[in-house]
Amino acid sequence: MNCIDQVVTDTYTAMHGDCVEALKGLPDQCIGYSIFSPPFSSLYTYSNSPRDMGNCRSEVEFFEHFGFLVAELLRVMKPGRNVSFHCMQLPSSKERDGYIGLKDFRGDLIRAFEAHGFIFA
């Protein structure tokens, strides 16, 4: 597993590293609860790495990459357990989107999870 840092206690394990690689190193159905803040599509760039989901060229590309994370989460989550995420609606721009307003990023994330088999509750 390519974790930068890991803390293990009797009640939890906290990991800091590439989320997809870290999840790939875990066994099936081993997580009881997951909470995280996903990259906000192209709103923020967190690094110059091409593997950084924030470095996408389009929302289609972002959700293609985000799908790898969602698929791994589905695999490692215990049946009936919850995933929570922090997000915000994303601003649109006239130049990039053709209008000024908000894009339903929250809804897009929910639909991405549902497309992989999660149930929105």
N, C-alpha and C positions, 0 to 999 in steps of 0.2 A: 504494500500500500504506500502511496506517495504522500503521506501526511507530513505537513510541516511541524505540527505539534499535536499531541494527544494527551488528554487527561482522563484517567480511568479511576472511578471510585466504586464503592459497593452498589451505588444506586444509579449511576449514569456514566456515559462516556462522551466527552466533548472532543471533537476533531476539528483541526484547522488545516485545510489543504484544498486541492482541486476536488470539487464536490462529486463529479462523476467518477473520477478515479478512486476516491475514498469509498464511495458506495459500492463500486465494483469489487472491492476487497472484503466486503461484508457477506455473511451467509444469508440465504433466503429467510424472509420473515423473522428478522431479528430485532426490528425497531418498533417500539411501542408508541412513540410520538416523535414527530419531526416538526420543527419550527425554523423558519429561515426567511430571509429577504432575498428574493431573486434579483438578478440584474434587471435593470429597467430598460430593456431593449437597447436602443442606441442613445438613451438620455445621458447616461454616464459612461465614461470609459475608465475602467479600473486599472488597466495596464496596457502595454503595447503588444501583448501576446496575441497571436491569431487564435489561440484557444480560449481567450476571454470572450464570454458571450456578449459583453458590452461592445465588442468591436465588430458587430455585424453590419453588413451593408444595407440590409432591409429587414423589415419585420418578418418576412417569410423566412429569411436566413436565420434570424434570431429564434423563431419557434421551431425550426428544424433542429438547431443545436440544443434548445431547451428540452426538446423531446427526449434526448438521451438521458437527461437528468430525471425527467418524469418516469421514464421506463424503469430506471434503476430504483427510484423510490417505490414504485409499485412492487417491485420484486422483493425489496428488503422490509417493507412494512408488514407487521403482523396483521392478519385478517381482522377487520372491524376497527382498526385503530385510526388515528387522525393525523393529518398533515395540515399545518397552518402556515400561512405566509403573509408577510407584510408587503403591501404594494400601494401604488397610487395610480390615478388616471394620468395619462401622459399628454402633455401639450402637443397640439398639432401646429404645423407652420405652413404658411402659404406656399413657400418655396418647395418644401418636401412633400406635403400632403394635399396641397391645393386649397386648403381652407385654414382658418384660425379658429381653434376651439380645443376640445378634449377628445382623446381617443380612449375607448373602453378597454384599457390594458387589463384591468381586474377581470372583466368578462372574458377576455382572450386567454388569460391564464387559467381560469376555471374551465373553459372549453378545451384547453390543451390537456389538463388533467383528466377530464371526462373522456377525451379521445383515447386515452391509454387505459381506461377502465375504472378510474376513481369515481366516486359518487359525491356530488356536491351536497353538503349539509349545512 
